[in-house]
Amino acid sequence: MTRAGGVAEVALLQPGNKLPAGSWTLTATVLIANGLNVPTSFRCFMRTRGTLIFINGQLQDWGGGDGWHRTMTIPGLVNLPQADWIDVSCLHDQNLPSGGVLQIEDVRVIAQRVATTF
């Protein structure tokens, strides 16, 4: 299952189908664009929407310098007690100066069912 998503603090709110109950390995990839010339800390994390289970997160610190695109990859494992969506949320830690752009350009979540856990 792959879904593309938007530009905001909440990077991906999945419309469509929920993941069925069960164990899942997840990989979220987030493409971030920064048009600022200041160092930026950016946090993204995955969680379920209905049961509010925190799955995993990541922090990236990047220096300024005429803009860049970076991809953040967040792995995770979740055992869903009921069908639920997987959402990706991102935020930055600084007050941003005017005239620049800091945005999420693409988000994808890949889910694979785990047959057995030990």
Secondary structure as GFF3:
##gff-version 3
##sequence-region A 1 118
A	DSSP	beta_strand	10	12	.	.	.	ID=ss1
A	DSSP	beta_strand	22	34	.	.	.	ID=ss2
A	DSSP	beta_strand	40	48	.	.	.	ID=ss3
A	DSSP	beta_strand	54	62	.	.	.	ID=ss4
A	DSSP	beta_strand	68	80	.	.	.	ID=ss5
A	DSSP	beta_strand	86	92	.	.	.	ID=ss6
A	DSSP	beta_strand	102	113	.	.	.	ID=ss7
###
